[in-house]
Amino acid sequence: MTDFKDRERAEEAKFAMDEETAFKLAARRNRLLGEWAAGKMNLTAEETDSYKKAVMQADFEEAGDEDVIRKLLGDLTAADTNISEADIRVKLEEMTIEAKRQLMGGS
């Protein structure tokens, strides 16, 4: 019985750790996306910092990435940039890889 309870606790701990890692990865990716988009919109350093936070907040609207994509597309379109939804999706994948690299590297 103890083996089962130990195994159950280990699985719960692993699940919690996986969830925390996924949250940190998404937050870092969104911050990187916000920084990229801010550069495309020629925002100042202060505006960029604020914008990165806004992109991270946008991810809490619904599950998945569509809320972040919608925010970026709307803002980039309003800023009269020539960036499409497909461009944003490609950048999202690139930033996911970069965020994983940074998290694994501890930076």
C-alpha positions in Angstrom: 0.0 0.0 0.0 2.8 2.4 0.8 4.4 1.7 -2.6 1.1 2.7 -4.3 0.8 5.9 -2.2 4.5 6.8 -2.9 4.0 6.2 -6.6 0.8 8.3 -6.5 2.6 11.2 -4.7 5.5 11.0 -7.2 3.0 11.2 -10.2 1.3 14.2 -8.6 4.6 15.9 -8.0 5.7 15.3 -11.6 2.4 16.6 -12.9 2.7 19.8 -10.9 6.3 20.2 -12.1 5.3 19.7 -15.7 2.5 22.3 -15.3 4.8 24.8 -13.8 7.4 24.3 -16.6 4.7 24.7 -19.2 3.6 27.9 -17.6 7.1 29.3 -17.4 7.8 28.3 -21.0 4.6 30.1 -22.3 5.3 33.2 -20.2 8.9 33.4 -21.5 7.7 32.8 -25.1 5.1 35.5 -24.8 7.6 37.9 -23.4 9.9 37.2 -26.4 7.0 37.6 -28.8 6.1 40.9 -27.2 9.6 42.1 -27.6 9.7 41.1 -31.2 6.4 42.8 -32.0 7.4 45.9 -30.1 10.4 46.2 -32.3 8.3 45.9 -35.4 6.1 48.7 -34.1 9.1 50.9 -33.2 8.1 51.2 -29.5 10.3 52.9 -27.0 12.0 50.9 -24.3 9.3 51.8 -21.8 6.6 51.0 -24.2 8.3 47.7 -25.1 8.4 46.7 -21.4 4.7 47.5 -21.0 3.8 45.8 -24.2 5.6 42.6 -23.3 3.5 42.4 -20.1 0.3 43.1 -22.1 1.1 40.1 -24.4 1.7 37.9 -21.4 -1.6 39.0 -20.0 -3.4 38.3 -23.2 -2.5 34.6 -22.9 -4.9 34.4 -19.9 -8.0 35.2 -22.0 -8.5 31.6 -23.2 -6.7 28.3 -23.5 -4.3 27.9 -26.3 -2.3 30.4 -28.4 -5.2 32.1 -30.3 -5.6 34.9 -27.8 -2.0 35.9 -28.1 -2.0 35.6 -31.9 -5.2 37.7 -32.1 -3.6 40.4 -29.9 -0.4 40.5 -31.9 -2.2 40.6 -35.2 -4.5 43.4 -34.1 -1.7 45.5 -32.7 0.7 44.9 -35.6 -2.1 45.7 -38.1 -3.1 48.9 -36.2 0.6 49.9 -36.3 0.5 49.5 -40.1 3.1 46.8 -40.3 3.2 44.3 -43.1 3.0 41.2 -40.9 0.5 38.4 -41.5 -1.0 35.9 -39.2 1.2 33.3 -40.8 4.3 35.4 -39.9 3.1 35.5 -36.3 2.6 31.8 -36.2 6.1 31.2 -37.5 7.5 33.6 -35.0 5.5 31.9 -32.2 7.2 28.6 -33.1 10.6 30.2 -33.2 10.1 31.9 -29.8 8.8 28.6 -28.3 12.1 27.0 -29.3 14.1 30.0 -28.0 12.2 30.0 -24.7 12.9 26.2 -24.2 16.6 26.9 -25.0 16.7 29.7 -22.4 14.8 27.7 -19.8 17.0 24.6 -20.3 20.1 26.8 -20.2 19.0 28.6 -17.1 19.2 32.1 -18.6 
